[in-house]
Amino acid sequence: MTTEGVTPVGRGRAKAKQIKVARKLKYYSPDTDLNRLQQELGADAHKSGPSDPYDDEPDYSAYADKYNVDDDDEYEN
């Protein structure tokens, strides 16, 4: 039930709180320990072993060049 000229009360506080939280998230920048983050991500430069897990795979590029068939020639006729 509303009366003419009077708006319902209660949405203003919720909206104000949402704006406050949004601004806090937008402008708050916590101190970040980049060295710790680097350790957690496993980007250690002194890590032993191959860096690429596919380095042990055999090289099949010669076979790809030898047996590669160009399918576009079939559609040109």
C-alpha positions in Angstrom: 0.0 0.0 0.0 1.5 3.3 -1.1 0.3 6.8 -0.6 0.7 9.5 -3.3 4.0 11.3 -3.1 5.6 8.8 -0.7 8.1 6.2 -1.9 8.6 2.9 -0.1 11.4 2.9 2.4 14.0 0.2 2.8 15.8 -0.1 -0.6 18.1 2.9 0.1 20.1 1.2 2.8 20.6 -2.0 0.8 21.7 0.0 -2.3 24.1 2.1 -0.2 25.6 -1.0 1.2 26.0 -2.6 -2.2 27.7 0.6 -3.5 30.0 0.6 -0.4 31.0 -3.0 -1.0 31.5 -2.5 -4.7 33.8 0.5 -4.1 35.8 -1.4 -1.5 36.3 -4.2 -3.9 37.2 -1.9 -6.7 39.8 0.3 -4.9 41.2 -2.1 -2.3 44.6 -3.5 -3.3 46.0 -5.9 -0.7 49.8 -6.2 -0.3 50.8 -9.1 -2.5 54.0 -11.1 -1.8 55.1 -11.7 -5.4 57.9 -14.1 -4.4 55.5 -16.3 -2.5 53.1 -16.3 -5.4 55.9 -17.3 -7.7 56.7 -20.2 -5.4 53.1 -21.3 -5.2 52.8 -21.3 -9.0 55.9 -23.4 -9.4 57.8 -21.0 -11.4 61.1 -21.8 -9.7 64.1 -21.1 -11.9 66.2 -23.7 -10.0 63.8 -26.5 -10.8 65.5 -29.7 -12.1 64.3 -31.7 -15.1 62.9 -30.8 -18.4 60.7 -27.7 -18.6 58.5 -29.1 -21.4 56.9 -32.4 -20.6 56.8 -33.2 -24.4 60.6 -32.9 -24.9 60.8 -36.7 -24.5 58.4 -37.3 -27.4 59.9 -38.5 -30.7 59.9 -36.0 -33.6 57.2 -37.0 -36.1 57.4 -33.9 -38.3 59.3 -35.9 -41.1 56.3 -38.3 -41.2 53.8 -35.5 -41.3 55.6 -33.9 -44.3 55.9 -37.2 -46.1 52.3 -38.4 -45.6 50.4 -35.1 -45.5 47.8 -35.1 -48.3 46.4 -31.8 -49.5 42.6 -32.4 -49.5 41.9 -29.1 -51.3 43.0 -30.6 -54.6 39.9 -32.9 -54.6 37.5 -30.0 -54.6 39.1 -28.0 -57.3 38.1 -30.3 -60.2 
